[in-house]
């Protein structure tokens, strides 16, 4: 351990661990054996870091220069299990941030400039590329992969061994490859959402996903009118109390196909159905976001 490192009270440092000079570790944090914490890393209080974890290593970015001043910031009460890797930011002055009360299971990789919220569970061997944002309460199933610059919304439930290259809107159950299967009703209930809010989320979701391909853009426009508070929303089955929830759905471009004026209709919107015939989607189709 470098003598310049700032270590709080009641911190345990396991054998054969390496703690660099710019590291700050808060009170009551435990690091087990063979842990490497290097670079500019700030770790809050009450964290647990398992055997062989590596935090603050340079990003896996060919454009990265060692002269850049980047860092990792980790909040409080996180569990980071064995052999997790968390890389520091890549652009000069940037950071990789992990919030509070998260659980990173063994072998998870958090790439440079990822932003992880609070109460997130990332199961074994998940791979997050650079600049991935994960909002509060999401659950990422084991062995899943996430492309760079993705946004994973609040309370998303991801099936294990899945792969995603497009944003995932909040409150959904997602799996396989860029597919959505319905609303995470159990997560909403556990998250304290009222019956009214849950019903309004379902209504907004169905408005987009059950409108048919030819009506997708019309549904999108109706939802956006709700978000903007237009007077033309009286025909929608949504109450004022749930519009903030619906607005969070609208923030994600993943809820809609992004039309390209120069693309053909088949190129503009694409859809996929589950490869496993026994796994029926909750909605009539699952969208592949493009």
Backbone torsions as a table, in degrees:
resi	resn	phi	psi	omega
1	UNK	NA	129.3	-180.0
2	UNK	-70.4	136.7	-178.5
3	UNK	-64.5	-17.1	179.3
4	UNK	-82.2	-13.3	179.1
5	UNK	-64.6	143.5	-179.7
6	UNK	-103.5	112.3	-173.6
7	UNK	-115.7	129.4	-178.5
8	UNK	-77.0	-173.8	-179.0
9	UNK	-77.3	147.2	175.3
10	UNK	59.4	32.9	176.3
11	UNK	-91.6	136.6	177.3
12	UNK	-108.6	125.9	177.0
13	UNK	-112.9	118.5	-177.2
14	UNK	-73.9	167.4	-179.1
15	UNK	-65.7	148.6	177.2
16	UNK	63.5	19.2	176.2
17	UNK	-88.0	153.3	179.9
18	UNK	-120.4	122.1	-179.3
19	UNK	-120.1	118.7	-174.8
20	UNK	-78.6	172.6	-174.1
21	UNK	-70.9	-22.9	-177.0
22	UNK	-97.1	9.3	-173.9
23	UNK	-84.5	138.2	173.3
24	UNK	-123.0	124.0	-179.5
25	UNK	-122.5	125.6	-178.1
26	UNK	-76.6	174.7	-175.9
27	UNK	-60.6	147.9	170.5
28	UNK	60.1	28.5	174.2
29	UNK	-93.3	141.1	-179.2
30	UNK	-114.7	126.7	170.0
31	UNK	-118.1	127.4	-179.0
32	UNK	-82.7	-162.5	-172.4
33	UNK	-76.1	154.4	173.2
34	UNK	60.1	26.6	175.8
35	UNK	-84.0	139.2	176.2
36	UNK	-118.8	120.6	175.4
37	UNK	-125.1	112.2	-174.3
38	UNK	-132.6	166.3	-179.0
39	UNK	74.7	-164.7	-179.2
40	UNK	-85.4	99.1	-176.3
41	UNK	-129.2	129.9	174.8
42	UNK	-118.9	122.8	-178.4
43	UNK	-120.0	131.1	-177.0
44	UNK	-75.8	-153.6	-174.0
45	UNK	-97.4	152.4	171.2
46	UNK	67.8	24.8	179.2
47	UNK	-89.3	155.7	174.2
48	UNK	-122.8	126.8	-178.2
49	UNK	-123.0	117.8	-171.7
50	UNK	-79.5	173.4	-178.0
51	UNK	-52.8	133.7	170.2
52	UNK	75.1	6.0	178.8
53	UNK	-68.5	147.8	179.0
54	UNK	-125.2	120.6	-176.0
55	UNK	-126.6	128.6	175.9
56	UNK	92.3	9.1	177.6
57	UNK	-67.1	157.1	178.7
58	UNK	-59.8	148.5	-178.9
59	UNK	-68.0	154.5	175.4
60	UNK	-86.8	69.1	-175.4
61	UNK	-134.3	119.0	-176.3
62	UNK	-62.3	-23.5	-179.4
63	UNK	-85.2	-5.3	-175.0
64	UNK	-70.8	138.1	175.5
65	UNK	-113.9	134.0	179.3
66	UNK	-59.8	-16.9	179.7
67	UNK	-74.9	-16.1	-177.8
68	UNK	-70.3	142.8	178.7
69	UNK	-98.0	98.8	179.7
70	UNK	-129.1	166.7	-174.0
71	UNK	-153.4	176.4	173.0
72	UNK	-124.1	134.4	176.1
73	UNK	-124.3	122.9	-179.3
74	UNK	-121.0	133.8	-176.7
75	UNK	-78.6	-140.5	-172.9
76	UNK	-112.5	151.2	169.7
77	UNK	60.5	36.5	174.8
78	UNK	-93.9	151.2	172.5
79	UNK	-114.8	118.1	-179.9
80	UNK	-119.1	105.4	-170.4
81	UNK	-82.8	-171.8	-169.1
82	UNK	-57.6	136.7	169.4
83	UNK	62.6	22.3	169.9
84	UNK	-70.3	148.8	175.6
85	UNK	-123.9	131.1	-179.9
86	UNK	-130.8	111.3	-175.6
87	UNK	-94.6	147.9	179.6
88	UNK	-77.4	169.8	-176.0
89	UNK	-60.7	162.5	-179.6
90	UNK	-103.7	-55.9	178.2
91	UNK	-63.4	147.6	-177.7
92	UNK	-57.6	131.2	179.1
93	UNK	83.1	2.7	-176.2
94	UNK	-95.6	173.9	-178.0
95	UNK	-146.7	162.7	166.9
96	UNK	-106.0	128.2	-173.9
97	UNK	-123.7	135.7	172.6
98	UNK	-125.0	130.0	-174.8
99	UNK	-78.3	-134.6	-174.9
100	UNK	-115.1	149.9	170.0
101	UNK	59.3	40.3	176.4
102	UNK	-99.8	157.4	-179.8
103	UNK	-127.5	107.6	176.3
104	UNK	-102.8	113.3	-177.9
105	UNK	-79.6	171.9	-170.1
106	UNK	-55.4	135.2	172.5
107	UNK	80.8	5.8	179.3
108	UNK	-70.8	145.1	177.9
109	UNK	-118.8	124.8	177.2
110	UNK	-111.3	108.4	-176.1
111	UNK	-73.1	174.2	-176.7
112	UNK	-61.1	141.8	175.7
113	UNK	65.9	17.0	172.9
114	UNK	-70.9	147.9	177.2
115	UNK	-122.8	108.3	-178.7
116	UNK	-106.0	128.6	-177.6
117	UNK	-76.1	-137.7	-179.1
118	UNK	-115.5	151.7	175.1
119	UNK	58.4	36.2	178.2
120	UNK	-96.5	139.9	174.5
121	UNK	-114.5	122.8	177.9
122	UNK	-118.1	109.6	-172.0
123	UNK	-76.9	176.6	-172.8
124	UNK	-52.5	135.8	170.3
125	UNK	63.5	20.7	170.8
126	UNK	-70.1	144.5	-178.8
127	UNK	-122.1	115.7	176.9
128	UNK	-109.1	118.6	177.8
129	UNK	-73.6	-175.5	-176.2
130	UNK	-66.5	147.2	173.0
131	UNK	64.6	26.4	175.4
132	UNK	-84.3	133.5	177.8
133	UNK	-110.4	129.4	178.6
134	UNK	-122.0	119.1	-177.4
135	UNK	-83.2	171.6	-171.7
136	UNK	-56.7	140.8	170.2
137	UNK	76.7	6.2	179.9
138	UNK	-72.9	152.4	174.8
139	UNK	-125.6	119.2	-178.7
140	UNK	-107.2	114.2	-176.1
141	UNK	-65.3	155.2	-173.7
142	UNK	-59.1	141.8	175.2
143	UNK	73.3	12.8	-179.3
144	UNK	-86.8	153.1	-178.6
145	UNK	-124.0	145.9	-174.1
146	UNK	-135.7	124.8	-176.0
147	UNK	-71.5	158.1	-178.9
148	UNK	-60.9	149.4	178.8
149	UNK	66.3	16.4	175.6
150	UNK	-74.7	157.0	173.4
151	UNK	-125.8	119.5	179.1
152	UNK	-106.3	117.9	-171.2
153	UNK	-74.0	174.0	-177.8
154	UNK	-62.0	136.5	174.5
155	UNK	58.4	27.3	173.2
156	UNK	-72.6	139.4	174.1
157	UNK	-113.2	117.2	-177.1
158	UNK	-107.2	129.2	176.1
159	UNK	-66.9	144.9	178.9
160	UNK	-63.1	155.1	177.7
161	UNK	59.0	34.3	178.3
162	UNK	-103.7	169.2	-179.9
163	UNK	-140.5	136.5	-176.2
164	UNK	-136.9	137.3	174.2
165	UNK	-125.5	1.8	179.9
166	UNK	-124.1	157.8	-179.8
167	UNK	-60.4	149.3	174.2
168	UNK	-111.9	119.7	-179.6
169	UNK	-67.8	159.9	-178.1
170	UNK	-66.0	154.4	168.9
171	UNK	74.1	15.5	-175.2
172	UNK	-108.3	161.7	168.2
173	UNK	-101.2	124.7	-174.2
174	UNK	-129.1	154.0	179.8
175	UNK	-170.0	-179.0	-179.0
176	UNK	55.7	-121.0	-177.8
177	UNK	-125.0	104.6	178.6
178	UNK	54.3	39.9	-179.7
179	UNK	-120.6	146.8	178.1
180	UNK	-119.5	138.3	-174.6
181	UNK	-115.8	-4.4	178.9
182	UNK	152.2	-167.4	-178.9
183	UNK	-93.5	140.2	178.3
184	UNK	-79.4	76.4	-174.1
185	UNK	-63.8	-42.0	-179.7
186	UNK	-62.7	-43.1	178.3
187	UNK	-63.0	-38.7	177.6
188	UNK	-64.5	-41.2	180.0
189	UNK	-65.5	-45.4	179.0
190	UNK	-66.8	-27.9	179.8
191	UNK	-79.4	0.5	175.3
192	UNK	86.8	14.4	177.6
193	UNK	-71.8	138.1	179.6
194	UNK	-71.3	165.4	177.2
195	UNK	-59.1	-40.9	-178.9
196	UNK	-63.0	-44.5	-179.9
197	UNK	-65.8	-38.8	179.0
198	UNK	-64.0	-40.3	179.1
199	UNK	-66.7	-36.5	-179.9
200	UNK	-70.8	-35.9	174.9
201	UNK	-62.7	-44.9	177.8
202	UNK	-60.4	-42.1	-179.3
203	UNK	-62.8	-44.3	179.0
204	UNK	-64.2	-41.2	-179.6
205	UNK	-63.6	-46.0	-179.6
206	UNK	-66.4	-33.5	179.4
207	UNK	-59.4	-36.1	177.9
208	UNK	-82.4	-46.6	-167.1
209	UNK	-89.6	-13.7	180.0
210	UNK	-113.1	10.1	-177.2
211	UNK	-80.7	-8.5	-175.9
212	UNK	86.8	152.1	-175.5
213	UNK	-61.1	-40.2	-175.6
214	UNK	-72.5	-15.2	-179.3
215	UNK	-108.7	7.8	-175.1
216	UNK	-60.1	-43.8	-177.6
217	UNK	-71.5	-32.5	175.4
218	UNK	-64.1	-41.4	178.5
219	UNK	-65.0	-41.1	178.4
220	UNK	-58.2	-43.9	-178.6
221	UNK	-63.7	-37.6	-180.0
222	UNK	-66.5	-41.8	178.4
223	UNK	-63.9	-42.9	-179.6
224	UNK	-63.2	-32.4	176.4
225	UNK	-64.7	-35.8	176.2
226	UNK	-61.5	-47.0	-177.2
227	UNK	-62.3	-33.7	-176.9
228	UNK	-88.7	-1.0	177.1
229	UNK	72.3	27.9	-177.7
230	UNK	-67.0	150.2	176.5
231	UNK	-71.3	-10.3	-178.4
232	UNK	-84.6	13.1	-175.8
233	UNK	-98.1	10.1	-176.4
234	UNK	-67.3	-19.1	-179.2
235	UNK	-83.8	-5.9	-176.8
236	UNK	-89.5	142.6	-179.2
237	UNK	-81.0	50.0	-176.8
238	UNK	-129.8	136.0	-179.8
239	UNK	-96.4	164.9	-176.1
240	UNK	-57.8	-38.5	-175.5
241	UNK	-64.1	-24.1	-177.4
242	UNK	-98.9	-0.4	-174.3
243	UNK	-70.8	-29.2	176.2
244	UNK	-65.4	-36.6	177.8
245	UNK	-66.5	-44.1	179.2
246	UNK	-63.8	-36.7	179.6
247	UNK	-59.8	-36.0	178.9
248	UNK	-67.1	-29.9	174.1
249	UNK	-66.8	-40.2	-176.5
250	UNK	-69.2	-22.8	-178.6
251	UNK	-64.5	-25.3	-176.8
252	UNK	-92.0	121.8	177.3
253	UNK	-65.7	-13.4	-179.5
254	UNK	-67.5	-15.8	-179.7
255	UNK	-76.2	-8.7	-175.6
256	UNK	-143.7	152.9	170.9
257	UNK	-74.1	133.5	-179.8
258	UNK	-89.6	108.2	-175.6
259	UNK	-68.4	139.1	174.4
260	UNK	-116.2	120.3	-174.3
261	UNK	-60.0	-21.4	-177.4
262	UNK	-100.2	2.6	-178.8
263	UNK	-97.8	156.3	174.6
264	UNK	-74.8	166.4	-178.8
265	UNK	-61.8	-39.1	179.7
266	UNK	-68.4	-28.3	177.9
267	UNK	-79.5	-30.0	-176.9
268	UNK	-67.4	-44.3	-173.9
269	UNK	-128.8	128.7	178.2
270	UNK	-128.3	148.4	-176.9
271	UNK	-134.1	148.5	177.8
272	UNK	-132.5	147.6	173.4
273	UNK	-110.9	157.2	-175.7
274	UNK	-58.4	140.6	178.3
275	UNK	-72.5	-25.1	178.1
276	UNK	-93.1	110.6	-173.6
277	UNK	-64.3	-24.1	-178.7
278	UNK	-77.3	-12.7	179.8
279	UNK	-102.0	92.6	-176.5
280	UNK	-83.0	133.2	176.5
281	UNK	-68.5	150.0	177.8
282	UNK	-64.3	-36.0	-178.2
283	UNK	-98.7	165.4	-176.9
284	UNK	-58.5	-29.1	175.8
285	UNK	-148.8	159.6	174.0
286	UNK	-110.5	134.6	-171.0
287	UNK	-90.4	136.4	167.0
288	UNK	-98.5	113.2	-170.8
289	UNK	-76.8	128.0	178.3
290	UNK	-139.7	NA	NA
